[in-house]
Amino acid sequence: FAVSPVSRTLRRMGLPGEVRQKDGRPFVTDNGNLILDAAVPVLPDPAGLERELLAVPGVLGTGLFLNMADVVI
């Protein structure tokens, strides 16, 4: 139910997103949520963007995965 307002907010932030699709239909997570995929440019302040995104009602996670690993292979 939050897809439309979250999409509008992301567009206003310069991060237009689209609902992730699978087999031509919206992909629904195990928890019954939809995922909005947005192309993100180089981030000068990833932590700031994550805080801003998490403050949007309806956003449950960001996919930025900050401070989760010291090394990625």
TIRO-2110 file (N, C-alpha, C; in Angstrom, 1 decimal):
// TIRO-2110
0.8, -1.2, 0.0, N, 1, A
0.0, 0.0, 0.0, CA, 1, A
0.9, 1.3, 0.0, C, 1, A
2.1, 1.1, 0.3, N, 2, A
3.0, 2.3, 0.4, CA, 2, A
3.8, 2.6, -0.9, C, 2, A
3.6, 1.7, -1.9, N, 3, A
4.4, 1.8, -3.1, CA, 3, A
4.3, 3.2, -3.8, C, 3, A
3.0, 3.6, -3.9, N, 4, A
2.8, 4.9, -4.6, CA, 4, A
3.5, 6.1, -3.9, C, 4, A
3.2, 6.3, -2.6, N, 5, A
3.8, 7.4, -1.9, CA, 5, A
5.4, 7.3, -1.8, C, 5, A
5.9, 6.1, -1.6, N, 6, A
7.3, 5.9, -1.6, CA, 6, A
7.9, 6.2, -2.9, C, 6, A
7.3, 5.8, -4.0, N, 7, A
7.8, 6.1, -5.4, CA, 7, A
7.8, 7.6, -5.6, C, 7, A
6.8, 8.3, -5.2, N, 8, A
6.8, 9.7, -5.4, CA, 8, A
7.9, 10.4, -4.6, C, 8, A
8.1, 9.9, -3.4, N, 9, A
9.2, 10.5, -2.5, CA, 9, A
10.5, 10.3, -3.2, C, 9, A
10.8, 9.0, -3.6, N, 10, A
12.0, 8.7, -4.3, CA, 10, A
12.2, 9.6, -5.5, C, 10, A
11.2, 9.8, -6.3, N, 11, A
11.3, 10.7, -7.5, CA, 11, A
11.7, 12.1, -7.1, C, 11, A
11.1, 12.6, -6.0, N, 12, A
11.4, 13.9, -5.5, CA, 12, A
12.9, 14.0, -5.0, C, 12, A
13.4, 12.9, -4.6, N, 13, A
14.8, 12.8, -4.1, CA, 13, A
15.8, 12.6, -5.3, C, 13, A
15.2, 12.5, -6.5, N, 14, A
16.1, 12.2, -7.6, CA, 14, A
16.5, 10.8, -7.8, C, 14, A
15.7, 9.9, -7.2, N, 15, A
15.9, 8.5, -7.3, CA, 15, A
14.7, 7.7, -7.8, C, 15, A
14.3, 8.0, -9.1, N, 16, A
13.1, 7.3, -9.6, CA, 16, A
13.3, 5.7, -9.5, C, 16, A
12.3, 5.0, -9.1, N, 17, A
12.5, 3.6, -8.9, CA, 17, A
11.3, 2.9, -9.6, C, 17, A
11.5, 1.6, -9.9, N, 18, A
10.5, 0.8, -10.5, CA, 18, A
10.3, -0.4, -9.6, C, 18, A
9.1, -0.9, -9.5, N, 19, A
8.8, -2.1, -8.8, CA, 19, A
9.5, -3.3, -9.5, C, 19, A
10.2, -4.1, -8.7, N, 20, A
10.9, -5.2, -9.2, CA, 20, A
9.9, -6.2, -9.8, C, 20, A
10.2, -6.8, -11.0, N, 21, A
9.3, -7.7, -11.6, CA, 21, A
9.9, -9.1, -11.7, C, 21, A
9.1, -10.1, -11.7, N, 22, A
9.5, -11.5, -11.9, CA, 22, A
8.4, -12.1, -12.8, C, 22, A
8.8, -12.6, -13.9, N, 23, A
7.8, -13.3, -14.8, CA, 23, A
6.7, -12.3, -15.2, C, 23, A
7.0, -11.0, -15.4, N, 24, A
6.1, -10.0, -15.8, CA, 24, A
5.1, -9.5, -14.7, C, 24, A
5.3, -9.9, -13.5, N, 25, A
4.5, -9.5, -12.4, CA, 25, A
5.3, -9.0, -11.2, C, 25, A
4.7, -8.1, -10.4, N, 26, A
5.5, -7.6, -9.3, CA, 26, A
6.1, -8.7, -8.4, C, 26, A
7.3, -8.6, -8.1, N, 27, A
8.0, -9.6, -7.2, CA, 27, A
7.6, -9.3, -5.8, C, 27, A
7.1, -10.3, -5.0, N, 28, A
6.6, -10.1, -3.7, CA, 28, A
7.6, -10.9, -2.8, C, 28, A
8.1, -10.2, -1.7, N, 29, A
9.1, -10.9, -0.8, CA, 29, A
8.4, -11.9, 0.1, C, 29, A
9.1, -12.7, 0.8, N, 30, A
8.6, -13.6, 1.7, CA, 30, A
7.6, -13.0, 2.8, C, 30, A
7.9, -11.7, 3.1, N, 31, A
7.1, -11.0, 4.0, CA, 31, A
5.9, -10.2, 3.4, C, 31, A
5.7, -10.4, 2.1, N, 32, A
4.6, -9.8, 1.4, CA, 32, A
4.9, -8.4, 1.0, C, 32, A
6.2, -8.0, 0.9, N, 33, A
6.5, -6.6, 0.5, CA, 33, A
6.9, -6.6, -1.0, C, 33, A
6.8, -5.4, -1.5, N, 34, A
7.4, -5.1, -2.9, CA, 34, A
8.7, -4.5, -2.7, C, 34, A
9.5, -4.6, -3.8, N, 35, A
10.9, -4.0, -3.8, CA, 35, A
10.9, -2.9, -4.9, C, 35, A
11.3, -1.7, -4.6, N, 36, A
11.5, -0.7, -5.6, CA, 36, A
13.0, -0.6, -5.9, C, 36, A
13.4, -0.8, -7.2, N, 37, A
14.7, -0.7, -7.6, CA, 37, A
15.0, 0.7, -8.1, C, 37, A
16.0, 1.3, -7.7, N, 38, A
16.3, 2.7, -8.1, CA, 38, A
17.8, 2.7, -8.5, C, 38, A
18.1, 3.3, -9.6, N, 39, A
19.5, 3.5, -10.0, CA, 39, A
20.1, 4.7, -9.1, C, 39, A
21.2, 4.4, -8.5, N, 40, A
21.7, 5.4, -7.6, CA, 40, A
23.1, 5.8, -8.1, C, 40, A
23.3, 7.1, -8.3, N, 41, A
24.6, 7.6, -8.8, CA, 41, A
25.7, 7.4, -7.7, C, 41, A
26.9, 7.8, -8.0, N, 42, A
28.0, 7.7, -7.0, CA, 42, A
27.5, 8.5, -5.7, C, 42, A
27.7, 7.9, -4.6, N, 43, A
27.2, 8.5, -3.3, CA, 43, A
28.3, 9.2, -2.5, C, 43, A
28.3, 10.5, -2.4, N, 44, A
29.2, 11.2, -1.6, CA, 44, A
29.0, 10.9, -0.1, C, 44, A
27.7, 10.6, 0.3, N, 45, A
27.4, 10.4, 1.7, CA, 45, A
26.4, 9.2, 1.8, C, 45, A
26.8, 8.0, 1.6, N, 46, A
25.9, 6.9, 1.7, CA, 46, A
25.2, 6.8, 3.0, C, 46, A
25.8, 7.0, 4.1, N, 47, A
25.1, 6.9, 5.4, CA, 47, A
24.0, 8.0, 5.5, C, 47, A
24.2, 9.1, 5.0, N, 48, A
23.2, 10.2, 5.0, CA, 48, A
22.0, 9.8, 4.1, C, 48, A
22.3, 9.2, 2.9, N, 49, A
21.2, 8.8, 2.1, CA, 49, A
20.4, 7.7, 2.7, C, 49, A
21.1, 6.7, 3.4, N, 50, A
20.4, 5.7, 4.1, CA, 50, A
19.5, 6.2, 5.1, C, 50, A
20.0, 7.1, 5.9, N, 51, A
19.2, 7.7, 7.0, CA, 51, A
17.9, 8.4, 6.4, C, 51, A
18.2, 9.1, 5.3, N, 52, A
17.1, 9.8, 4.6, CA, 52, A
16.0, 8.9, 4.1, C, 52, A
16.5, 7.8, 3.5, N, 53, A
15.6, 6.8, 2.9, CA, 53, A
14.8, 6.1, 4.0, C, 53, A
15.5, 5.7, 5.1, N, 54, A
14.8, 5.0, 6.2, CA, 54, A
13.8, 5.9, 6.9, C, 54, A
13.9, 7.2, 6.7, N, 55, A
12.9, 8.1, 7.4, CA, 55, A
11.7, 8.2, 6.6, C, 55, A
11.7, 7.6, 5.3, N, 56, A
10.5, 7.7, 4.5, CA, 56, A
9.5, 6.6, 5.0, C, 56, A
8.3, 7.0, 5.3, N, 57, A
7.3, 6.0, 5.8, CA, 57, A
7.0, 5.0, 4.6, C, 57, A
7.1, 3.7, 5.0, N, 58, A
6.9, 2.7, 4.0, CA, 58, A
8.2, 2.0, 3.6, C, 58, A
9.4, 2.7, 3.8, N, 59, A
10.7, 2.1, 3.5, CA, 59, A
11.1, 1.2, 4.6, C, 59, A
11.4, -0.1, 4.3, N, 60, A
11.8, -1.0, 5.3, CA, 60, A
13.3, -1.3, 5.3, C, 60, A
13.9, -1.1, 4.2, N, 61, A
15.4, -1.3, 4.1, CA, 61, A
15.9, -0.6, 2.9, C, 61, A
17.2, -0.5, 2.7, N, 62, A
17.7, 0.2, 1.6, CA, 62, A
18.5, -0.6, 0.6, C, 62, A
19.0, -1.7, 1.0, N, 63, A
19.9, -2.4, 0.1, CA, 63, A
21.3, -1.8, -0.1, C, 63, A
21.6, -0.8, 0.7, N, 64, A
23.0, -0.2, 0.7, CA, 64, A
23.9, -1.1, 1.5, C, 64, A
23.4, -1.8, 2.5, N, 65, A
24.3, -2.8, 3.2, CA, 65, A
25.5, -2.1, 3.9, C, 65, A
25.3, -0.9, 4.5, N, 66, A
26.4, -0.2, 5.1, CA, 66, A
26.8, -0.8, 6.4, C, 66, A
28.1, -0.8, 6.7, N, 67, A
28.7, -1.3, 7.9, CA, 67, A
28.4, -2.8, 8.2, C, 67, A
28.2, -3.5, 7.1, N, 68, A
27.9, -5.0, 7.3, CA, 68, A
29.1, -5.9, 7.1, C, 68, A
30.1, -5.4, 6.4, N, 69, A
31.3, -6.2, 6.2, CA, 69, A
32.5, -5.3, 6.1, C, 69, A
33.7, -5.8, 6.4, N, 70, A
34.9, -5.1, 6.2, CA, 70, A
35.5, -5.3, 4.8, C, 70, A
35.2, -6.5, 4.2, N, 71, A
35.8, -6.8, 2.9, CA, 71, A
34.7, -7.5, 2.1, C, 71, A
34.6, -7.2, 0.8, N, 72, A
33.7, -7.9, -0.1, CA, 72, A
34.5, -8.5, -1.2, C, 72, A
34.3, -9.8, -1.4, N, 73, A
35.0, -10.5, -2.5, CA, 73, A
34.1, -10.8, -3.6, C, 73, A
END
